[in-house]
Amino acid sequence: MKKLVLATILPFALAIGTPASAADVPRKAPAATPAAAPAAPAIFWTGCYLGGNLGAGSASKDWQNPSLGEPGDHGQADFGGFIGGGQIGCDYHFTNTWLTIGIQGMFDGASVHGDVIDAVTTFDLTTRVHWFATMTGRIGFTVQPNWLLYVKGGGAWVRDHHLTIDVTGAPFEVADLTRSGWTAGAGAEWMFVPNWSLFIEYDFLDFGTRTIPFDLVGGGFSETWDIKQNVQVIMAGINFRFDWGKGKAPVVAKY
């Protein structure tokens, strides 16, 4: 009888005692999960931008009066000064590639000026570049997601002022005109934070040779001069990029 009672009670005792015993056993705390590192800001080259620039420029002008022949009114000079202005443009980055294409307009005021002394005749030439502008396409290569190397090319315009000085030092002839030509350049752009980028750029602007009509300072046509001209500039600038590209995939180029 006692054996029967023990056989009946023992399973219940074990069932009741086992959870209590297990609860008394200390458990090892789970290992802490390391916090995930914050994601790097996405880089978006697709979109439009607006910015400003400062730099230095130089001009080369070769002029002659063809009616006088050689020797005659002829000279060549290189001179320089400062430039400053702004640019506006739009880019499109092809997703999962290193290729970016874009279009840009740029306008800069200039203080590029100089005096050309003609030792053969009694006339000297004072010449100045007041401003220049370009409209270009560009192709860029993202060597890193936030670094863009690019080349550009297109049309160019320049505003020139020419003044001849006679032997007495008095202004004699004047010409003010806007010339057109072409430009090519290259640069590098760094997006240091989302929406903001810095760039450095070199541009060559060529305006060929053009026959320029000069008027007497007092009024009336005087003569024509053939003037060959090019302008070179190096500049640094900053761009603000609008959020229009945020709806597209960020730059994740495969290298």
Secondary structure, 3 states (H helix, E strand, C coil): CHHHHHHHHHHHHHHHHHHHHHHCCCCCCCCCCCCCCCCCCCCCCCEEEEEEEEEEEEEEEEEECCCCCCCCCEEEEEEEEEEEEEEEEEEEECCCCCEEEEEEEEEEEEEEEEEEECCCCCCEEEEEEEEEEEEEEEEEEEEECCEEEEEEEEEEEEEEEEEEECCCCCEEEEEEEEEEEEEEEEEEEEEEECCEEEEEEEEEEEEEEEEEEEEECCCCEEEEEEEEEEEEEEEEEEEEECHHHHHCCCCCCCC
